[in-house]
Amino acid sequence: MDNAIYDRINKITDRIIAGDEMSDEEGKWMIRLHEDYLPWLMAGADRVRKTFRGKEIEVCAISNVRSGNCSENCSFCAQSGHHKTAAPVYGYISADELTRQAKRARAWGSSDFGIVSKGWGVRSAKERDQLREYIQGMKDESDIGRCASLGVLTQESATMLKEMGLENYHHNLECAESFFDDVCTTHTYQENIDTIRHAVNAGLRVCAGGILGMGESLDQRIELAETLRRLGIESVPLNFLNPQPGTPMGERTPMTPMEILQSIAVFRYMLPKAEIRIAGGRQFLGDMQAMIFMAGASGVMIGDYLTTKGRQVEDDLKMIEDLHLSVRGDTQQRRTAKKDSRVPNAISA
């Protein structure tokens, strides 16, 4: 073991806590550290998390309101109409069902609940009417934060969503720009950037992150983190590829637990003040899921994912409690609302 490496980690940690930024070069060095240094790296990331995010964990959930036959060709996604998969196919769920899911997620302590719909943005009057009904139902029946993930936005559609009562918009960059053509060709990386800017201009809070483990290089993971930092993203979901049979990425090997934890820690260093929430693919951590918070995560998505099942909600809440952390805005009522512990169709990205 090299004491100089420990010293460098300590110096970077102290500097970040003092308000400095980590350079791209330091990020590329840190993400390549041997796993023997991971406990020390995680200890530093945990210090950074506690400094800027405290001991509260933000919990959220999302509903996949329609599924399958998506016009986008994202290489990781089982819902794409370009791939032959076993993903479910259904039209819009009812507004009553969406509201029921949102209220239940709020009872569990979720701060936000997302309406997720396949495709490229909001194009038709039918879509607008359905979204208006969803958002109004959430406003009328719950105080949960109203979020949506609807694909690419124009400035007009972003403003329209804000006027409907939407508060947050989720739109992942997915990966570094230099890798994006390997992931999707039905929309551009610039459209992703523009969507974020349109949402911000409309007054929406933006949640944007990506999926790691799609075949990108370590440097490209740092490139993604740097892009998110440059855009000033305050809420960053990290997903880890869950290879879906029938997709172009269906045969990729999932990331190892140690690699996942190291990636979380490095993103915490690169984005020290951001809400870093762990979403799809965390099942690949196995028995090490609780270590995401020690690695610097400050949020987690609960319930099921896009086309796969997630953990039981009570297990996630117990995990947070066992670590002597707390759910942001939690109450005793929410802590006891654990019997029916799945959000149908809740997803991570």
KAQUI-V606412 format. One record per pair of residues at least 24 apart in sequence whose C-alpha atoms are under 6 Angstrom apart, sorted by the first residue. I is the first residue (numbers start at 0). J is the second residue. If there is no record, write none. Layout:
BEGIN
i & j
I & J
I & J
END
This chain:
BEGIN
i & j
12 & 43
21 & 269
27 & 218
41 & 264
41 & 294
44 & 264
44 & 294
44 & 295
45 & 293
45 & 294
45 & 295
48 & 295
51 & 272
54 & 324
55 & 324
55 & 325
55 & 326
55 & 327
56 & 297
56 & 298
56 & 325
56 & 326
56 & 327
57 & 298
57 & 326
57 & 327
58 & 109
58 & 110
58 & 298
58 & 299
58 & 300
59 & 109
59 & 110
59 & 111
59 & 112
59 & 300
60 & 112
60 & 300
60 & 301
60 & 345
61 & 112
61 & 113
61 & 345
61 & 346
62 & 113
62 & 114
62 & 115
62 & 344
62 & 345
63 & 115
63 & 344
63 & 345
64 & 91
64 & 92
64 & 115
64 & 116
65 & 89
65 & 90
65 & 91
65 & 116
69 & 117
69 & 118
70 & 118
71 & 185
72 & 183
73 & 182
73 & 183
74 & 182
74 & 246
74 & 247
74 & 248
75 & 248
82 & 246
83 & 245
84 & 245
94 & 133
98 & 136
98 & 137
102 & 141
105 & 143
106 & 333
107 & 333
108 & 329
108 & 333
110 & 143
110 & 144
111 & 143
111 & 144
111 & 145
112 & 145
112 & 146
113 & 146
113 & 147
114 & 147
115 & 147
115 & 148
115 & 149
116 & 149
119 & 150
119 & 151
120 & 149
120 & 150
120 & 151
120 & 152
131 & 163
151 & 194
152 & 194
154 & 197
157 & 198
157 & 201
158 & 201
166 & 203
167 & 203
167 & 204
167 & 205
168 & 205
169 & 205
169 & 206
169 & 207
170 & 207
171 & 207
171 & 208
171 & 209
172 & 208
172 & 209
173 & 209
173 & 210
174 & 209
174 & 223
175 & 219
175 & 222
175 & 223
206 & 234
206 & 235
207 & 235
208 & 235
208 & 236
208 & 237
209 & 237
210 & 238
210 & 239
211 & 239
212 & 239
212 & 240
212 & 254
233 & 273
233 & 274
234 & 273
234 & 274
235 & 274
235 & 275
236 & 275
236 & 276
236 & 277
237 & 277
237 & 278
238 & 278
238 & 279
238 & 280
239 & 279
239 & 280
240 & 280
241 & 280
256 & 284
260 & 294
264 & 294
264 & 295
267 & 295
278 & 347
279 & 347
302 & 341
302 & 342
302 & 345
303 & 344
303 & 345
303 & 346
304 & 345
304 & 346
304 & 347
305 & 346
311 & 340
312 & 340
313 & 337
END
